[in-house]
Amino acid sequence: MRKPIVILMILISHLGFAQIPVETLVGNKQTHFISYWQKDIDSSGKFNFFNLSRFAIDHKEKAYNNFAIEGQMTYQVKDWFGLSFGGAYAGNNFVPTAGISLRYANKKGDFYIQSFPTVNLDKIKSFNFFGIVGYTPKLSKNFGIFSQLIFSTNLQLDKTQVMPNREIFGLFTGHNQSVQLLRIGLNYKEKLQFGFGADFNQFYKNQGNFSNIGFFVRISI
């Protein structure tokens, strides 16, 4: 059952929707490729699909190369609230998810938030909070500021030998991983963005924390 779902996510992620942002960050440790989009898939706008694809190439160790695909199908109950289900595929493991979708955009359209608080329905269940925050005010007719944060935090729900107690808010047994992808730069005609980028990863008990800092270019295709 999991393989067909993964194949479906990959096929949907390559549908020919217009204005899909494709980004490359060349950092001090890795080159990081990112693409994401969100699209209504019915005429009423009740159903939409969100996809994020990432691929990182380590400059020294091939073992650190990694890729991930995340997809969420959402049924919009309200404009700002929806019920979501989907999953994430990273290398050799697909994890189904279920949760909610929350979103907000101001009237100008230059500030937006999209988030997916979900439960990972793996053998060891966990809570995952994924989101995107962006601020893109205009500076002139052609140029503007581009600032964006993509973040994710995963907290374990089930008790295990390694995490036997609910030490976080009395609900979670431990922190598995957190990721922050920060981008700050300029926006040219809503088609080209470029500037400073930084990737940060934190793991259980700060073992193997990671940062990758450099410059990014982002285009819409």
Short mmCIF file of the C-alpha atoms (twelve columns), coordinates in Angstrom:
data_MODEL
# 
_entry.id   MODEL 
# 
loop_
_atom_site.group_PDB 
_atom_site.id 
_atom_site.type_symbol 
_atom_site.label_atom_id 
_atom_site.label_alt_id 
_atom_site.label_comp_id 
_atom_site.label_asym_id 
_atom_site.label_seq_id 
_atom_site.Cartn_x 
_atom_site.Cartn_y 
_atom_site.Cartn_z 
_atom_site.pdbx_PDB_model_num 
ATOM 1   C CA . MET A 1   0.000   0.000  0.000   1 
ATOM 2   C CA . ARG A 2   2.820   2.405  0.792   1 
ATOM 3   C CA . LYS A 3   4.565   2.101  -2.590  1 
ATOM 4   C CA . PRO A 4   1.512   3.241  -4.622  1 
ATOM 5   C CA . ILE A 5   1.119   6.246  -2.302  1 
ATOM 6   C CA . VAL A 6   4.762   7.214  -2.798  1 
ATOM 7   C CA . ILE A 7   4.430   6.856  -6.578  1 
ATOM 8   C CA . LEU A 8   1.283   9.007  -6.510  1 
ATOM 9   C CA . MET A 9   3.105   11.722 -4.525  1 
ATOM 10  C CA . ILE A 10  5.968   11.732 -7.042  1 
ATOM 11  C CA . LEU A 11  3.610   11.934 -10.024 1 
ATOM 12  C CA . ILE A 12  1.580   14.751 -8.486  1 
ATOM 13  C CA . SER A 13  4.772   16.611 -7.584  1 
ATOM 14  C CA . HIS A 14  5.708   16.766 -11.279 1 
ATOM 15  C CA . LEU A 15  2.399   17.959 -12.697 1 
ATOM 16  C CA . GLY A 16  2.790   20.924 -14.993 1 
ATOM 17  C CA . PHE A 17  1.425   23.697 -12.786 1 
ATOM 18  C CA . ALA A 18  2.577   27.224 -13.592 1 
ATOM 19  C CA . GLN A 19  4.777   29.282 -11.295 1 
ATOM 20  C CA . ILE A 20  6.492   26.514 -9.354  1 
ATOM 21  C CA . PRO A 21  9.431   27.943 -7.347  1 
ATOM 22  C CA . VAL A 22  12.695  26.034 -7.786  1 
ATOM 23  C CA . GLU A 23  15.561  26.997 -5.483  1 
ATOM 24  C CA . THR A 24  19.243  26.187 -5.145  1 
ATOM 25  C CA . LEU A 25  21.297  27.050 -2.065  1 
ATOM 26  C CA . VAL A 26  25.069  26.722 -2.420  1 
ATOM 27  C CA . GLY A 27  26.304  26.482 1.151   1 
ATOM 28  C CA . ASN A 28  29.567  25.908 2.964   1 
ATOM 29  C CA . LYS A 29  28.712  22.221 3.512   1 
ATOM 30  C CA . GLN A 30  25.955  21.251 1.081   1 
ATOM 31  C CA . THR A 31  24.191  22.255 -2.115  1 
ATOM 32  C CA . HIS A 32  20.475  22.172 -1.363  1 
ATOM 33  C CA . PHE A 33  17.709  22.001 -3.988  1 
ATOM 34  C CA . ILE A 34  14.130  22.848 -2.949  1 
ATOM 35  C CA . SER A 35  10.834  23.011 -4.820  1 
ATOM 36  C CA . TYR A 36  7.328   23.422 -3.405  1 
ATOM 37  C CA . TRP A 37  3.845   24.399 -4.483  1 
ATOM 38  C CA . GLN A 38  0.221   24.351 -3.400  1 
ATOM 39  C CA . LYS A 39  -2.637  23.962 -5.866  1 
ATOM 40  C CA . ASP A 40  -6.427  23.623 -5.778  1 
ATOM 41  C CA . ILE A 41  -7.405  20.350 -7.433  1 
ATOM 42  C CA . ASP A 42  -11.142 20.903 -7.789  1 
ATOM 43  C CA . SER A 43  -13.252 23.742 -9.180  1 
ATOM 44  C CA . SER A 44  -14.809 24.594 -5.804  1 
ATOM 45  C CA . GLY A 45  -11.429 25.081 -4.093  1 
ATOM 46  C CA . LYS A 46  -12.355 22.683 -1.300  1 
ATOM 47  C CA . PHE A 47  -9.503  20.289 -2.040  1 
ATOM 48  C CA . ASN A 48  -5.884  21.307 -2.516  1 
ATOM 49  C CA . PHE A 49  -2.532  19.569 -2.566  1 
ATOM 50  C CA . PHE A 50  0.750   20.790 -1.081  1 
ATOM 51  C CA . ASN A 51  4.090   19.325 -2.116  1 
ATOM 52  C CA . LEU A 52  7.637   19.974 -0.911  1 
ATOM 53  C CA . SER A 53  10.630  18.226 -2.502  1 
ATOM 54  C CA . ARG A 54  14.185  18.600 -1.193  1 
ATOM 55  C CA . PHE A 55  17.518  17.163 -2.276  1 
ATOM 56  C CA . ALA A 56  20.873  17.911 -0.630  1 
ATOM 57  C CA . ILE A 57  24.344  17.034 -1.934  1 
ATOM 58  C CA . ASP A 58  27.113  17.064 0.654   1 
ATOM 59  C CA . HIS A 59  30.399  18.563 -0.538  1 
ATOM 60  C CA . LYS A 60  32.574  15.999 1.302   1 
ATOM 61  C CA . GLU A 61  30.629  12.880 2.330   1 
ATOM 62  C CA . LYS A 62  28.260  11.131 -0.086  1 
ATOM 63  C CA . ALA A 63  26.746  9.350  2.908   1 
ATOM 64  C CA . TYR A 64  25.212  12.677 3.980   1 
ATOM 65  C CA . ASN A 65  23.386  13.163 0.673   1 
ATOM 66  C CA . ASN A 66  19.646  13.092 1.309   1 
ATOM 67  C CA . PHE A 67  16.293  13.753 -0.285  1 
ATOM 68  C CA . ALA A 68  12.719  14.016 0.939   1 
ATOM 69  C CA . ILE A 69  9.256   14.420 -0.544  1 
ATOM 70  C CA . GLU A 70  6.331   15.593 1.570   1 
ATOM 71  C CA . GLY A 71  2.743   15.818 0.370   1 
ATOM 72  C CA . GLN A 72  -0.469  16.898 2.070   1 
ATOM 73  C CA . MET A 73  -3.993  16.682 0.653   1 
ATOM 74  C CA . THR A 74  -6.287  19.157 2.402   1 
ATOM 75  C CA . TYR A 75  -10.044 19.528 2.601   1 
ATOM 76  C CA . GLN A 76  -10.763 23.191 3.417   1 
ATOM 77  C CA . VAL A 77  -13.420 23.429 6.127   1 
ATOM 78  C CA . LYS A 78  -12.842 27.179 6.390   1 
ATOM 79  C CA . ASP A 79  -10.589 29.476 4.394   1 
ATOM 80  C CA . TRP A 80  -8.001  29.325 7.193   1 
ATOM 81  C CA . PHE A 81  -8.611  25.774 8.452   1 
ATOM 82  C CA . GLY A 82  -8.632  22.354 6.831   1 
ATOM 83  C CA . LEU A 83  -8.292  18.626 7.437   1 
ATOM 84  C CA . SER A 84  -5.162  17.144 5.902   1 
ATOM 85  C CA . PHE A 85  -3.714  13.729 5.195   1 
ATOM 86  C CA . GLY A 86  -0.666  12.613 3.277   1 
ATOM 87  C CA . GLY A 87  2.819   11.539 4.132   1 
ATOM 88  C CA . ALA A 88  6.551   11.969 3.807   1 
ATOM 89  C CA . TYR A 89  9.094   9.873  1.952   1 
ATOM 90  C CA . ALA A 90  12.774  10.135 2.821   1 
ATOM 91  C CA . GLY A 91  15.136  7.710  1.132   1 
ATOM 92  C CA . ASN A 92  13.624  4.315  1.899   1 
ATOM 93  C CA . ASN A 93  10.791  4.974  4.310   1 
ATOM 94  C CA . PHE A 94  7.294   6.336  3.730   1 
ATOM 95  C CA . VAL A 95  5.418   7.628  6.787   1 
ATOM 96  C CA . PRO A 96  1.674   8.399  6.436   1 
ATOM 97  C CA . THR A 97  0.327   11.433 8.282   1 
ATOM 98  C CA . ALA A 98  -3.011  12.893 9.351   1 
ATOM 99  C CA . GLY A 99  -3.782  16.254 10.891  1 
ATOM 100 C CA . ILE A 100 -4.939  19.755 10.097  1 
ATOM 101 C CA . SER A 101 -3.947  22.647 7.856   1 
ATOM 102 C CA . LEU A 102 -3.765  26.272 9.013   1 
ATOM 103 C CA . ARG A 103 -3.123  29.274 6.771   1 
ATOM 104 C CA . TYR A 104 -3.228  33.055 6.796   1 
ATOM 105 C CA . ALA A 105 -2.384  35.844 4.341   1 
ATOM 106 C CA . ASN A 106 -2.792  39.578 4.829   1 
ATOM 107 C CA . LYS A 107 -4.764  41.761 2.416   1 
ATOM 108 C CA . LYS A 108 -1.634  42.954 0.611   1 
ATOM 109 C CA . GLY A 109 -0.557  39.382 0.039   1 
ATOM 110 C CA . ASP A 110 2.995   40.131 1.185   1 
ATOM 111 C CA . PHE A 111 2.766   38.223 4.474   1 
ATOM 112 C CA . TYR A 112 1.636   34.611 4.676   1 
ATOM 113 C CA . ILE A 113 1.696   31.590 6.956   1 
ATOM 114 C CA . GLN A 114 0.992   27.984 5.985   1 
ATOM 115 C CA . SER A 115 1.302   25.179 8.529   1 
ATOM 116 C CA . PHE A 116 0.486   21.495 8.899   1 
ATOM 117 C CA . PRO A 117 0.308   20.148 12.482  1 
ATOM 118 C CA . THR A 118 0.120   16.380 11.874  1 
ATOM 119 C CA . VAL A 119 0.637   13.021 13.538  1 
ATOM 120 C CA . ASN A 120 3.124   10.653 11.891  1 
ATOM 121 C CA . LEU A 121 1.421   7.253  11.798  1 
ATOM 122 C CA . ASP A 122 4.611   5.220  11.930  1 
ATOM 123 C CA . LYS A 123 5.362   2.255  14.220  1 
ATOM 124 C CA . ILE A 124 6.559   4.801  16.764  1 
ATOM 125 C CA . LYS A 125 4.093   7.675  16.492  1 
ATOM 126 C CA . SER A 126 5.178   11.296 16.636  1 
ATOM 127 C CA . PHE A 127 3.780   14.801 16.276  1 
ATOM 128 C CA . ASN A 128 5.157   16.925 13.455  1 
ATOM 129 C CA . PHE A 129 4.671   20.673 13.067  1 
ATOM 130 C CA . PHE A 130 5.633   21.871 9.586   1 
ATOM 131 C CA . GLY A 131 5.218   25.421 8.316   1 
ATOM 132 C CA . ILE A 132 6.209   28.209 5.940   1 
ATOM 133 C CA . VAL A 133 6.285   31.892 6.900   1 
ATOM 134 C CA . GLY A 134 6.985   34.541 4.292   1 
ATOM 135 C CA . TYR A 135 7.248   38.326 4.110   1 
ATOM 136 C CA . THR A 136 7.724   39.884 0.644   1 
ATOM 137 C CA . PRO A 137 7.047   43.658 0.706   1 
ATOM 138 C CA . LYS A 138 7.537   45.776 -2.439  1 
ATOM 139 C CA . LEU A 139 10.427  48.238 -2.702  1 
ATOM 140 C CA . SER A 140 9.683   49.454 -6.237  1 
ATOM 141 C CA . LYS A 141 7.836   48.357 -9.356  1 
ATOM 142 C CA . ASN A 142 10.341  45.602 -10.114 1 
ATOM 143 C CA . PHE A 143 12.076  44.883 -6.809  1 
ATOM 144 C CA . GLY A 144 11.007  43.806 -3.360  1 
ATOM 145 C CA . ILE A 145 12.277  42.069 -0.239  1 
ATOM 146 C CA . PHE A 146 12.129  38.288 -0.107  1 
ATOM 147 C CA . SER A 147 12.201  36.667 3.329   1 
ATOM 148 C CA . GLN A 148 11.025  33.162 4.111   1 
ATOM 149 C CA . LEU A 149 11.318  30.541 6.832   1 
ATOM 150 C CA . ILE A 150 10.477  26.880 6.266   1 
ATOM 151 C CA . PHE A 151 10.466  24.988 9.552   1 
ATOM 152 C CA . SER A 152 9.648   21.581 10.964  1 
ATOM 153 C CA . THR A 153 9.711   20.099 14.474  1 
ATOM 154 C CA . ASN A 154 9.130   16.451 15.310  1 
ATOM 155 C CA . LEU A 155 8.242   15.332 18.859  1 
ATOM 156 C CA . GLN A 156 7.798   11.692 19.809  1 
ATOM 157 C CA . LEU A 157 4.439   10.573 21.218  1 
ATOM 158 C CA . ASP A 158 5.057   6.913  22.084  1 
ATOM 159 C CA . LYS A 159 7.107   5.759  25.047  1 
ATOM 160 C CA . THR A 160 10.215  3.771  24.203  1 
ATOM 161 C CA . GLN A 161 13.283  2.486  26.029  1 
ATOM 162 C CA . VAL A 162 15.216  5.570  24.886  1 
ATOM 163 C CA . MET A 163 12.349  7.985  25.643  1 
ATOM 164 C CA . PRO A 164 10.365  6.378  28.510  1 
ATOM 165 C CA . ASN A 165 8.766   9.496  30.023  1 
ATOM 166 C CA . ARG A 166 6.536   12.331 28.780  1 
ATOM 167 C CA . GLU A 167 8.980   15.104 29.577  1 
ATOM 168 C CA . ILE A 168 7.744   17.790 27.136  1 
ATOM 169 C CA . PHE A 169 4.464   19.481 28.167  1 
ATOM 170 C CA . GLY A 170 3.381   16.149 29.671  1 
ATOM 171 C CA . LEU A 171 2.523   14.964 26.137  1 
ATOM 172 C CA . PHE A 172 5.739   14.156 24.289  1 
ATOM 173 C CA . THR A 173 8.469   11.728 25.253  1 
ATOM 174 C CA . GLY A 174 11.261  13.539 23.437  1 
ATOM 175 C CA . HIS A 175 12.504  15.741 20.624  1 
ATOM 176 C CA . ASN A 176 13.521  13.850 17.470  1 
ATOM 177 C CA . GLN A 177 14.483  16.580 15.037  1 
ATOM 178 C CA . SER A 178 13.912  20.215 14.092  1 
ATOM 179 C CA . VAL A 179 14.754  21.959 10.811  1 
ATOM 180 C CA . GLN A 180 14.835  25.648 9.858   1 
ATOM 181 C CA . LEU A 181 15.484  26.843 6.291   1 
ATOM 182 C CA . LEU A 182 15.955  30.619 6.312   1 
ATOM 183 C CA . ARG A 183 16.125  32.770 3.167   1 
ATOM 184 C CA . ILE A 184 16.581  36.573 3.059   1 
ATOM 185 C CA . GLY A 185 17.212  38.555 -0.112  1 
ATOM 186 C CA . LEU A 186 15.652  40.431 -3.019  1 
ATOM 187 C CA . ASN A 187 12.638  39.653 -5.163  1 
ATOM 188 C CA . TYR A 188 12.685  40.652 -8.850  1 
ATOM 189 C CA . LYS A 189 9.287   40.807 -10.592 1 
ATOM 190 C CA . GLU A 190 7.999   37.864 -8.491  1 
ATOM 191 C CA . LYS A 191 9.997   35.552 -10.770 1 
ATOM 192 C CA . LEU A 192 13.550  35.669 -9.410  1 
ATOM 193 C CA . GLN A 193 14.699  35.709 -5.800  1 
ATOM 194 C CA . PHE A 194 18.284  35.664 -4.560  1 
ATOM 195 C CA . GLY A 195 20.285  36.377 -1.418  1 
ATOM 196 C CA . PHE A 196 21.492  34.847 1.852   1 
ATOM 197 C CA . GLY A 197 20.419  31.388 2.961   1 
ATOM 198 C CA . ALA A 198 20.968  29.232 6.040   1 
ATOM 199 C CA . ASP A 199 19.860  25.690 6.892   1 
ATOM 200 C CA . PHE A 200 19.793  24.492 10.499  1 
ATOM 201 C CA . ASN A 201 19.103  21.012 11.919  1 
ATOM 202 C CA . GLN A 202 18.783  20.005 15.580  1 
ATOM 203 C CA . PHE A 203 18.535  16.397 16.725  1 
ATOM 204 C CA . TYR A 204 17.796  14.380 19.874  1 
ATOM 205 C CA . LYS A 205 19.963  15.644 22.763  1 
ATOM 206 C CA . ASN A 206 21.779  17.935 20.274  1 
ATOM 207 C CA . GLN A 207 23.643  14.975 18.792  1 
ATOM 208 C CA . GLY A 208 24.923  15.861 15.324  1 
ATOM 209 C CA . ASN A 209 23.410  19.364 15.078  1 
ATOM 210 C CA . PHE A 210 24.055  20.787 11.622  1 
ATOM 211 C CA . SER A 211 24.216  24.150 9.834   1 
ATOM 212 C CA . ASN A 212 24.730  25.029 6.164   1 
ATOM 213 C CA . ILE A 213 25.203  28.700 5.235   1 
ATOM 214 C CA . GLY A 214 25.548  30.274 1.801   1 
ATOM 215 C CA . PHE A 215 23.717  32.009 -1.051  1 
ATOM 216 C CA . PHE A 216 20.531  31.004 -2.849  1 
ATOM 217 C CA . VAL A 217 18.848  31.622 -6.193  1 
ATOM 218 C CA . ARG A 218 15.140  30.917 -6.663  1 
ATOM 219 C CA . ILE A 219 13.167  31.059 -9.916  1 
ATOM 220 C CA . SER A 220 9.552   30.343 -10.839 1 
ATOM 221 C CA . ILE A 221 9.076   27.982 -13.765 1 
# 
